[in-house]
Amino acid sequence: MSAESPKRPWEERVSEASSKIEEELRRVVNYINDEVVPEVRKNGSEALRAAAAEMQKLADYMESRKSAEPPPRPPKDVPKP
């Protein structure tokens, strides 16, 4: 028996698929590096400002709800001091 046995058909398909996956992953990484990263760097501060404005709105809403709500009642099973 030789040290290298011939590949079975399913092993060949798996090997081909893994090669294609590696190639596609390289393409995706290159796309992200070449197209997405520069765009994020260019527009990142604008996106952060928009997110900060939305967070400010959320904080304002939470504060207005907090002041509008009655204070919580203590649970019934806790004895009063």
C-alpha positions, -999 to 999 in steps of 0.1 A, spaced: 0 0 0 14 34 -10 18 63 14 -6 84 -7 -39 68 -15 -60 82 -43 -87 106 -32 -123 96 -32 -148 116 -52 -163 133 -22 -128 142 -9 -120 158 -43 -153 178 -41 -145 190 -6 -110 200 -16 -123 219 -46 -150 236 -25 -124 246 1 -102 261 -26 -132 281 -39 -141 292 -4 -105 304 2 -105 323 -31 -139 340 -23 -127 349 11 -97 366 -3 -120 385 -27 -142 396 2 -113 407 23 -99 427 -7 -132 443 -13 -136 453 23 -101 467 24 -104 485 -9 -140 497 -9 -155 496 26 -127 507 49 -119 539 29 -156 548 28 -160 542 66 -129 564 73 -143 591 51 -178 591 65 -171 577 100 -173 610 119 -206 619 102 -220 585 113 -208 590 148 -224 624 150 -257 610 138 -255 582 163 -247 607 191 -277 628 181 -300 597 182 -285 587 216 -292 622 229 -328 619 218 -331 585 236 -316 599 268 -340 629 267 -369 604 262 -357 582 291 -354 613 314 -389 625 305 -404 591 311 -386 588 344 -400 621 357 -435 612 344 -436 579 362 -448 576 398 -423 562 422 -422 524 424 -443 508 452 -425 485 476 -433 448 473 -462 436 495 -441 410 513 -415 434 526 -424 447 561 -424 484 567 -398 497 591 
